[in-house]
Amino acid sequence: STRWNFHTNLHGRLAFLWRESLARFPQYSASHMTRSGSLAYYLTAWICGCFFMSLAVWARDLFGATADNAFSSHSAFGLIFFYFYGLVFGAIAALVGAFLLRRTMAALKCITPSHWAVAGAILAPVVIAILGVWGKRMGTEGQGGMRLLRAITYGPMTVFEAGWWLPIPAGAATAYLLCRVQRAFAPQKSPQN
């Protein structure tokens, strides 16, 4: 029937398009980013790290809050709003900190979450301080590339001005989670009998 021929042509064309679109990619090879867990690691650093840092800065002002305004910076909506801006302006700082943490822990051969948490509590304030001071020294004026650098350092500068100690608990919590992600994707050693 005509209908059967139409479906046969359709399936034949779809198979051809599928074959041609995937012809350049290896069939069973996973990329290095997903195989070693780098994608999950850096996404965790960005999403959780920015959340913990936003939570720390938001909670600093929480004690003076009133329940009058649901959209104030002290409400849950204020936290979500602040977290959104934390994701935008804190991405580079979170990724740089995660990269340095991963390299440092690999060099020290530390695999326990408590060691990672201590290292994160030390490393996060250092990264925030360096980027924050750099951002303050750049000033408000600038053209093109300087505006981009100012946007990159705006998040760390805001956290640094809010309190140098705020990255300590945020860095510890983020590093703890990053250790868990790192261990989940680490190659498993086979038991030797």
Secondary structure, 3 states (H helix, E strand, C coil): CHHHHHHHHHHHHHHHHHHHHCCCCCCCCCCHHHHCCHHHHHHHHHHHHHHHHHHHHHHHCHHHCCCCCCCCCCCHHHHHHHHHHHHHHCHHHHHHHHHHHHHHHHHHCCCCHHHHHHHHHHHHHHHHHHHHHHHHHHCCCCCCHHHHHHHHHHHHHHHHHHCCCCHHHHHHHHHHHHHHHHHHHCCCCCCCC
